[in-house]
Amino acid sequence: MGRSFESVRMGVKELSGRWLRARRALPKEDQAYAENLAEMAKRHASEGFYTFDDPLEAAVFSVLIEILKKLDADDVDP
């Protein structure tokens, strides 16, 4: 049988945990960015990841959505 919704979600959680651990190897000024990426990866773990078989693909998709949303928000003039 294929992967279930839960296994991909768990994979994304594990992946973001590895990204958080990897941040320690980065220079201090980059560590906050690594934390942000790990949080972005988990942000959509409960919605729609059932369409992905690969946790990495699901995490990257989530990060890209969050980056695009941030770019759109930054383009808005107050």
MOPAC internal coordinates of N, CA, C and O (Angstrom, degrees):
PM7 1SCF
backbone

  N    0.0000 0     0.00 0     0.00 0    0    0    0
  C    1.4488 1     0.00 0     0.00 0    1    0    0
  C    1.5182 1   110.57 1     0.00 0    2    1    0
  O    1.2310 1   120.71 1   -25.18 1    3    2    1
  N    1.3133 1   116.24 1   154.82 1    3    2    1
  C    1.4551 1   121.50 1   178.54 1    5    3    2
  C    1.5118 1   112.23 1   -75.96 1    6    5    3
  O    1.2310 1   121.87 1    -2.52 1    7    6    5
  N    1.2975 1   114.03 1   177.48 1    7    6    5
  C    1.4629 1   119.41 1   178.80 1    9    7    6
  C    1.5151 1   110.07 1   -70.27 1   10    9    7
  O    1.2310 1   121.14 1   -30.65 1   11   10    9
  N    1.3018 1   115.43 1   149.35 1   11   10    9
  C    1.4576 1   119.79 1   176.80 1   13   11   10
  C    1.5253 1   109.38 1   -97.31 1   14   13   11
  O    1.2310 1   121.02 1    -9.70 1   15   14   13
  N    1.3072 1   115.66 1   170.30 1   15   14   13
  C    1.4689 1   121.91 1   177.35 1   17   15   14
  C    1.5282 1   110.33 1   -54.53 1   18   17   15
  O    1.2310 1   120.52 1   137.34 1   19   18   17
  N    1.3249 1   116.61 1   -42.66 1   19   18   17
  C    1.4548 1   121.08 1  -175.76 1   21   19   18
  C    1.5222 1   111.64 1   -65.42 1   22   21   19
  O    1.2310 1   119.21 1   140.26 1   23   22   21
  N    1.3560 1   119.12 1   -39.74 1   23   22   21
  C    1.4504 1   120.20 1  -176.54 1   25   23   22
  C    1.5271 1   112.01 1   -67.29 1   26   25   23
  O    1.2310 1   120.00 1   142.43 1   27   26   25
  N    1.3137 1   117.61 1   -37.57 1   27   26   25
  C    1.4637 1   119.98 1   177.26 1   29   27   26
  C    1.5214 1   109.20 1   -67.10 1   30   29   27
  O    1.2310 1   120.63 1   137.64 1   31   30   29
  N    1.3201 1   116.39 1   -42.36 1   31   30   29
  C    1.4617 1   120.06 1   178.76 1   33   31   30
  C    1.5294 1   111.16 1   -60.89 1   34   33   31
  O    1.2310 1   120.83 1   136.75 1   35   34   33
  N    1.3193 1   116.01 1   -43.25 1   35   34   33
  C    1.4652 1   120.13 1   177.50 1   37   35   34
  C    1.5277 1   110.65 1   -64.54 1   38   37   35
  O    1.2310 1   120.42 1   142.12 1   39   38   37
  N    1.3238 1   116.80 1   -37.88 1   39   38   37
  C    1.4632 1   120.95 1   177.52 1   41   39   38
  C    1.5077 1   111.93 1   -62.91 1   42   41   39
  O    1.2310 1   120.30 1   139.42 1   43   42   41
  N    1.3210 1   117.02 1   -40.58 1   43   42   41
  C    1.4667 1   120.92 1   177.79 1   45   43   42
  C    1.5234 1   110.02 1   -64.75 1   46   45   43
  O    1.2310 1   120.62 1   140.03 1   47   46   45
  N    1.3193 1   116.42 1   -39.97 1   47   46   45
  C    1.4702 1   120.16 1   178.36 1   49   47   46
  C    1.5293 1   110.56 1   -62.60 1   50   49   47
  O    1.2310 1   120.35 1   135.72 1   51   50   49
  N    1.3239 1   116.94 1   -44.28 1   51   50   49
  C    1.4645 1   120.74 1   177.97 1   53   51   50
  C    1.5230 1   111.35 1   -64.02 1   54   53   51
  O    1.2310 1   120.77 1   137.45 1   55   54   53
  N    1.3243 1   116.12 1   -42.55 1   55   54   53
  C    1.4599 1   121.25 1   179.39 1   57   55   54
  C    1.5240 1   111.07 1   -61.49 1   58   57   55
  O    1.2310 1   120.14 1   133.57 1   59   58   57
  N    1.3174 1   117.34 1   -46.43 1   59   58   57
  C    1.4633 1   119.77 1  -179.89 1   61   59   58
  C    1.5274 1   110.61 1   -65.10 1   62   61   59
  O    1.2310 1   120.23 1   147.70 1   63   62   61
  N    1.3275 1   117.17 1   -32.30 1   63   62   61
  C    1.4580 1   120.36 1   174.77 1   65   63   62
  C    1.5232 1   112.17 1   -64.01 1   66   65   63
  O    1.2310 1   120.63 1   139.42 1   67   66   65
  N    1.3300 1   116.41 1   -40.58 1   67   66   65
  C    1.4715 1   119.91 1   176.29 1   69   67   66
  C    1.5174 1   110.86 1   -65.41 1   70   69   67
  O    1.2310 1   120.29 1   141.32 1   71   70   69
  N    1.3425 1   117.06 1   -38.68 1   71   70   69
  C    1.4628 1   119.91 1   177.84 1   73   71   70
  C    1.5261 1   110.49 1   -63.30 1   74   73   71
  O    1.2310 1   120.48 1   141.14 1   75   74   73
  N    1.3279 1   116.68 1   -38.86 1   75   74   73
  C    1.4674 1   119.68 1   178.19 1   77   75   74
  C    1.5262 1   111.10 1   -65.50 1   78   77   75
  O    1.2310 1   120.11 1   140.18 1   79   78   77
  N    1.3245 1   117.40 1   -39.82 1   79   78   77
  C    1.4625 1   119.80 1   177.68 1   81   79   78
  C    1.5240 1   111.07 1   -67.77 1   82   81   79
  O    1.2310 1   120.15 1   143.82 1   83   82   81
  N    1.3213 1   117.31 1   -36.18 1   83   82   81
  C    1.4670 1   121.87 1  -178.83 1   85   83   82
  C    1.5237 1   111.84 1   -67.97 1   86   85   83
  O    1.2310 1   119.96 1   156.74 1   87   86   85
  N    1.3185 1   117.68 1   -23.26 1   87   86   85
  C    1.4710 1   120.05 1  -177.54 1   89   87   86
  C    1.5241 1   111.78 1   -60.41 1   90   89   87
  O    1.2310 1   120.52 1   152.92 1   91   90   89
  N    1.3369 1   116.61 1   -27.08 1   91   90   89
  C    1.4654 1   120.16 1  -178.91 1   93   91   90
  C    1.5267 1   112.53 1   -63.63 1   94   93   91
  O    1.2310 1   120.32 1   156.32 1   95   94   93
  N    1.3193 1   116.99 1   -23.68 1   95   94   93
  C    1.4600 1   121.22 1   179.25 1   97   95   94
  C    1.5280 1   111.89 1   -81.94 1   98   97   95
  O    1.2310 1   120.68 1   169.54 1   99   98   97
  N    1.3128 1   116.31 1   -10.46 1   99   98   97
  C    1.4690 1   120.97 1  -177.99 1  101   99   98
  C    1.5233 1   110.98 1   -86.67 1  102  101   99
  O    1.2310 1   120.46 1   -21.48 1  103  102  101
  N    1.3445 1   116.72 1   158.52 1  103  102  101
  C    1.4667 1   119.42 1   172.73 1  105  103  102
  C    1.5304 1   109.68 1   -60.65 1  106  105  103
  O    1.2310 1   120.77 1   -28.64 1  107  106  105
  N    1.3195 1   116.13 1   151.36 1  107  106  105
  C    1.4748 1   121.53 1  -177.41 1  109  107  106
  C    1.5199 1   112.43 1   -49.92 1  110  109  107
  O    1.2310 1   120.28 1   139.03 1  111  110  109
  N    1.3287 1   117.08 1   -40.97 1  111  110  109
  C    1.4679 1   119.76 1  -175.93 1  113  111  110
  C    1.5335 1   112.83 1   -69.17 1  114  113  111
  O    1.2310 1   119.80 1   163.91 1  115  114  113
  N    1.3331 1   117.99 1   -16.09 1  115  114  113
  C    1.4632 1   121.21 1   179.70 1  117  115  114
  C    1.5275 1   113.23 1  -100.18 1  118  117  115
  O    1.2310 1   119.77 1   168.50 1  119  118  117
  N    1.3104 1   118.04 1   -11.50 1  119  118  117
  C    1.4585 1   120.98 1  -174.87 1  121  119  118
  C    1.5250 1   112.69 1   -64.08 1  122  121  119
  O    1.2310 1   119.77 1   142.93 1  123  122  121
  N    1.3094 1   118.04 1   -37.07 1  123  122  121
  C    1.4679 1   120.57 1   178.63 1  125  123  122
  C    1.5326 1   110.87 1   -64.86 1  126  125  123
  O    1.2310 1   120.17 1   145.89 1  127  126  125
  N    1.3212 1   117.28 1   -34.11 1  127  126  125
  C    1.4639 1   120.65 1   177.84 1  129  127  126
  C    1.5255 1   110.47 1   -66.87 1  130  129  127
  O    1.2310 1   120.44 1   139.74 1  131  130  129
  N    1.3255 1   116.77 1   -40.26 1  131  130  129
  C    1.4634 1   120.31 1   178.33 1  133  131  130
  C    1.5275 1   110.49 1   -63.44 1  134  133  131
  O    1.2310 1   120.24 1   139.04 1  135  134  133
  N    1.3267 1   117.15 1   -40.96 1  135  134  133
  C    1.4655 1   120.72 1   177.17 1  137  135  134
  C    1.5210 1   110.45 1   -61.64 1  138  137  135
  O    1.2310 1   121.11 1   137.21 1  139  138  137
  N    1.3219 1   115.48 1   -42.79 1  139  138  137
  C    1.4629 1   120.68 1   179.84 1  141  139  138
  C    1.5329 1   110.89 1   -62.29 1  142  141  139
  O    1.2310 1   120.26 1   136.98 1  143  142  141
  N    1.3383 1   117.11 1   -43.02 1  143  142  141
  C    1.4673 1   120.28 1   178.37 1  145  143  142
  C    1.5266 1   111.65 1   -62.30 1  146  145  143
  O    1.2310 1   120.53 1   138.14 1  147  146  145
  N    1.3216 1   116.59 1   -41.86 1  147  146  145
  C    1.4647 1   120.21 1   179.50 1  149  147  146
  C    1.5286 1   110.57 1   -62.73 1  150  149  147
  O    1.2310 1   120.27 1   139.32 1  151  150  149
  N    1.3196 1   117.08 1   -40.68 1  151  150  149
  C    1.4693 1   120.51 1   177.85 1  153  151  150
  C    1.5203 1   111.02 1   -67.66 1  154  153  151
  O    1.2310 1   120.49 1   139.63 1  155  154  153
  N    1.3312 1   116.67 1   -40.37 1  155  154  153
  C    1.4674 1   119.84 1   177.43 1  157  155  154
  C    1.5202 1   111.27 1   -60.65 1  158  157  155
  O    1.2310 1   120.36 1   140.93 1  159  158  157
  N    1.3243 1   116.92 1   -39.07 1  159  158  157
  C    1.4623 1   121.09 1  -178.80 1  161  159  158
  C    1.5210 1   111.00 1   -62.19 1  162  161  159
  O    1.2310 1   120.03 1   143.68 1  163  162  161
  N    1.3194 1   117.54 1   -36.32 1  163  162  161
  C    1.4646 1   121.57 1  -178.21 1  165  163  162
  C    1.5279 1   113.03 1   -84.33 1  166  165  163
  O    1.2310 1   120.12 1   164.87 1  167  166  165
  N    1.3075 1   117.38 1   -15.13 1  167  166  165
  C    1.4625 1   120.94 1  -171.18 1  169  167  166
  C    1.5211 1   113.87 1   -57.03 1  170  169  167
  O    1.2310 1   119.70 1   143.65 1  171  170  169
  N    1.3199 1   118.18 1   -36.35 1  171  170  169
  C    1.4707 1   121.21 1  -176.70 1  173  171  170
  C    1.5269 1   112.19 1  -110.13 1  174  173  171
  O    1.2310 1   120.35 1  -159.45 1  175  174  173
  N    1.3174 1   116.94 1    20.55 1  175  174  173
  C    1.4693 1   120.85 1  -175.87 1  177  175  174
  C    1.5200 1   112.18 1   -61.51 1  178  177  175
  O    1.2310 1   119.44 1   152.66 1  179  178  177
  N    1.2980 1   118.68 1   -27.34 1  179  178  177
  C    1.4662 1   120.87 1  -177.33 1  181  179  178
  C    1.5258 1   113.29 1   -92.84 1  182  181  179
  O    1.2310 1   120.16 1   171.71 1  183  182  181
  N    1.3163 1   117.31 1    -8.29 1  183  182  181
  C    1.4665 1   119.24 1  -174.35 1  185  183  182
  C    1.5173 1   111.59 1  -122.80 1  186  185  183
  O    1.2310 1   120.30 1   -69.59 1  187  186  185
  N    1.2702 1   117.03 1   110.41 1  187  186  185
  C    1.4532 1   120.44 1   168.27 1  189  187  186
  C    1.5060 1   116.11 1    83.46 1  190  189  187
  O    1.2310 1   118.93 1   177.97 1  191  190  189
  N    1.3126 1   119.65 1    -2.03 1  191  190  189
  C    1.4543 1   118.61 1   179.96 1  193  191  190
  C    1.5154 1   112.36 1   -72.86 1  194  193  191
  O    1.2310 1   120.26 1   172.02 1  195  194  193
  N    1.3059 1   117.10 1    -7.98 1  195  194  193
  C    1.4590 1   119.85 1   178.27 1  197  195  194
  C    1.5208 1   111.74 1   -63.01 1  198  197  195
  O    1.2310 1   119.99 1   164.52 1  199  198  197
  N    1.3265 1   117.61 1   -15.48 1  199  198  197
  C    1.4642 1   120.45 1   179.49 1  201  199  198
  C    1.5186 1   112.40 1   -83.18 1  202  201  199
  O    1.2310 1   119.89 1   168.78 1  203  202  201
  N    1.3373 1   117.82 1   -11.22 1  203  202  201
  C    1.4570 1   121.37 1  -179.14 1  205  203  202
  C    1.5225 1   110.64 1  -102.90 1  206  205  203
  O    1.2310 1   120.51 1   -36.13 1  207  206  205
  N    1.3265 1   116.63 1   143.87 1  207  206  205
  C    1.4595 1   121.83 1   174.63 1  209  207  206
  C    1.5195 1   111.02 1   -96.47 1  210  209  207
  O    1.2310 1   120.49 1   161.47 1  211  210  209
  N    1.3170 1   116.66 1   -18.53 1  211  210  209
  C    1.4584 1   122.18 1  -173.56 1  213  211  210
  C    1.5282 1   109.96 1  -113.57 1  214  213  211
  O    1.2310 1   119.44 1   -59.08 1  215  214  213
  N    1.3270 1   118.66 1   120.92 1  215  214  213
  C    1.4669 1   120.66 1   179.11 1  217  215  214
  C    1.5292 1   113.11 1   -59.54 1  218  217  215
  O    1.2310 1   120.10 1   145.22 1  219  218  217
  N    1.3309 1   117.41 1   -34.78 1  219  218  217
  C    1.4647 1   119.63 1   179.26 1  221  219  218
  C    1.5286 1   110.37 1   -64.86 1  222  221  219
  O    1.2310 1   120.44 1   136.66 1  223  222  221
  N    1.3227 1   116.76 1   -43.34 1  223  222  221
  C    1.4613 1   120.24 1   178.00 1  225  223  222
  C    1.5303 1   110.77 1   -61.34 1  226  225  223
  O    1.2310 1   120.54 1   138.10 1  227  226  225
  N    1.3201 1   116.57 1   -41.90 1  227  226  225
  C    1.4581 1   120.71 1   178.75 1  229  227  226
  C    1.5252 1   111.00 1   -64.03 1  230  229  227
  O    1.2310 1   120.26 1   137.80 1  231  230  229
  N    1.3388 1   117.11 1   -42.20 1  231  230  229
  C    1.4644 1   121.00 1  -179.60 1  233  231  230
  C    1.5275 1   111.00 1   -65.88 1  234  233  231
  O    1.2310 1   120.36 1   134.80 1  235  234  233
  N    1.3117 1   116.92 1   -45.20 1  235  234  233
  C    1.4677 1   120.58 1  -179.92 1  237  235  234
  C    1.5232 1   110.24 1   -64.23 1  238  237  235
  O    1.2310 1   120.13 1   139.06 1  239  238  237
  N    1.3150 1   117.36 1   -40.94 1  239  238  237
  C    1.4632 1   121.22 1   177.02 1  241  239  238
  C    1.5279 1   110.33 1   -57.94 1  242  241  239
  O    1.2310 1   120.61 1   134.15 1  243  242  241
  N    1.3186 1   116.43 1   -45.85 1  243  242  241
  C    1.4622 1   121.42 1   179.56 1  245  243  242
  C    1.5299 1   111.22 1   -62.43 1  246  245  243
  O    1.2310 1   120.52 1   135.08 1  247  246  245
  N    1.3328 1   116.62 1   -44.92 1  247  246  245
  C    1.4661 1   120.65 1   179.68 1  249  247  246
  C    1.5239 1   110.22 1   -61.56 1  250  249  247
  O    1.2310 1   120.28 1   136.31 1  251  250  249
  N    1.3142 1   117.07 1   -43.69 1  251  250  249
  C    1.4696 1   119.79 1  -179.79 1  253  251  250
  C    1.5236 1   111.75 1   -63.38 1  254  253  251
  O    1.2310 1   120.08 1   139.63 1  255  254  253
  N    1.3308 1   117.45 1   -40.37 1  255  254  253
  C    1.4687 1   120.30 1   176.66 1  257  255  254
  C    1.5322 1   109.85 1   -59.68 1  258  257  255
  O    1.2310 1   120.74 1   133.38 1  259  258  257
  N    1.3293 1   116.20 1   -46.62 1  259  258  257
  C    1.4654 1   119.82 1  -178.21 1  261  259  258
  C    1.5256 1   111.94 1   -64.92 1  262  261  259
  O    1.2310 1   119.95 1   142.82 1  263  262  261
  N    1.3235 1   117.71 1   -37.18 1  263  262  261
  C    1.4687 1   120.87 1   177.27 1  265  263  262
  C    1.5288 1   110.01 1   -65.00 1  266  265  263
  O    1.2310 1   120.66 1   136.02 1  267  266  265
  N    1.3323 1   116.34 1   -43.98 1  267  266  265
  C    1.4704 1   119.13 1   178.83 1  269  267  266
  C    1.5265 1   111.79 1   -63.68 1  270  269  267
  O    1.2310 1   120.63 1   140.21 1  271  270  269
  N    1.3359 1   116.40 1   -39.79 1  271  270  269
  C    1.4733 1   119.12 1   177.10 1  273  271  270
  C    1.5331 1   110.85 1   -62.46 1  274  273  271
  O    1.2310 1   120.63 1   139.65 1  275  274  273
  N    1.3180 1   116.40 1   -40.35 1  275  274  273
  C    1.4641 1   120.02 1   179.04 1  277  275  274
  C    1.5302 1   110.76 1   -66.22 1  278  277  275
  O    1.2310 1   120.33 1   139.03 1  279  278  277
  N    1.3191 1   116.97 1   -40.97 1  279  278  277
  C    1.4614 1   120.06 1   177.51 1  281  279  278
  C    1.5290 1   111.14 1   -62.23 1  282  281  279
  O    1.2310 1   120.32 1   137.83 1  283  282  281
  N    1.3308 1   116.99 1   -42.17 1  283  282  281
  C    1.4627 1   120.51 1   177.26 1  285  283  282
  C    1.5207 1   111.21 1   -63.29 1  286  285  283
  O    1.2310 1   120.25 1   138.33 1  287  286  285
  N    1.3188 1   117.12 1   -41.67 1  287  286  285
  C    1.4640 1   120.43 1  -179.45 1  289  287  286
  C    1.5154 1   111.47 1   -66.75 1  290  289  287
  O    1.2310 1   120.20 1   145.66 1  291  290  289
  N    1.3305 1   117.23 1   -34.34 1  291  290  289
  C    1.4545 1   120.87 1   179.60 1  293  291  290
  C    1.5265 1   112.41 1   -73.07 1  294  293  291
  O    1.2310 1   120.60 1   156.27 1  295  294  293
  N    1.3451 1   116.45 1   -23.73 1  295  294  293
  C    1.4654 1   120.77 1   179.20 1  297  295  294
  C    1.5230 1   112.64 1   -78.06 1  298  297  295
  O    1.2310 1   119.71 1   163.37 1  299  298  297
  N    1.3168 1   118.15 1   -16.63 1  299  298  297
  C    1.4608 1   122.27 1  -176.99 1  301  299  298
  C    1.5319 1   108.66 1   -76.90 1  302  301  299
  O    1.2310 1   121.37 1   -51.83 1  303  302  301
  N    1.3217 1   114.98 1   128.17 1  303  302  301
  C    1.4733 1   120.30 1   177.64 1  305  303  302
  C    1.5237 1   109.62 1   -85.80 1  306  305  303
  O    1.2310 1   120.11 1   -45.89 1  307  306  305
  N    1.3301 1   117.40 1   134.11 1  307  306  305
  C    1.4772 1   118.98 1   178.22 1  309  307  306
  C    1.5010 1   113.81 1   -69.74 1  310  309  307
  O    1.2310 1   120.10 1   180.00 1  311  310  309

